[in-house]
Amino acid sequence: MILVLGAGFLGRAIREQLLQEGKQVRIFSREPTNDIPGLIAGNIFDLAKHEDLFRDVDTVIHTIHTTVPASAHHNEYYDLESNLLPFVKFLELAVKKKVPRVIYISTGGAIYGQMNGSGAFTERSPANPVSAYGISKLAIEKQLLLHKNDFRNGIIILRPSNIYGKKQRTDRPQGVVGHLLQAAYNNTPFELWGDGHTKKDYLYLDDFKDAIRRIIAYEKKPPEPVFNIASSHLYSVNEIRAEIERQTGKKINVHRVPEKEFDVSGFALDASLFSKTFGWKAAFDLQQGIADILAG
């Protein structure tokens, strides 16, 4: 049994992939929803009230994070209170229940901070978050690493680049591709932070799901606990906008605002360790990813 914590964009996608693989999946979410059969809803603070969640579980995939960089910046106390502290409680319960393996979905760019011109970040690059969001993610990573020997089959911390794909939420200031597609179809302004020239790595959701599939199938304890995962294709927001305009035939109205201090302007991740360990390679570039979204 695999327990997925979180029924957001990534949690839902992971559940879908695991079910396609014929795995038994149990999913927990802060909010009840009718479109996921068997979902167990509750407060992440009160996981101890749901101890049956861990019955027969061999892997927990933790995707829950209550904030995005913008909201964490505006309320740092809430960011720590609603993310770090519940994670510590989760760890205590997972250790108590002797869960064999934990996979934590962290973040890529927000962990490492701004690029310094020395090439793509590897897992051994210094972590220098420039946002409260990145700091809380890093603190959670450190808490999990502190307990890595308590999990028989090890832990895996995934640091993905910007994941985009079908059914991505656009009700929060995160997810450039989704917001640009929404602006194109609804003829609404897209808020561009800065000049749009700096480049980041964008990872298509299907490639991320394939990475999860390979991790679950991996029967050995991983050689390292932390892995970057990225497409190795870098694009600027201006390039993404141009590609969406080309494929949709619609002009996007751009509203330019100054760069945000909590936003990493550009980054590249070296995913060679993950690729070597799990035999994975991204199959989608941006053009293919956008075309797949538009195809429905």
Secondary structure by P-SEA (a helix, b strand, c coil): cbbbccccaaaaaaaaaaaaabbbbbbbccccccccccccccccccccccccccccccbbbbccccccaaaaaacaaaaaaacaaaaaaaaaaaaaacccbbbbbccccccccccccccccccccbbbbccaaaaaaaaaaaaaaaaccccccbbbbbbccccccccccccccccaaaaaaaaaaacbbbbbcccccbbbbbbcaaaaaaaaaaaaacccccccccccccccccccaaaaaaaaaaaacbbbbbbbbcccccccccccccaaaaaaaccccccccaaaaaaaaaac
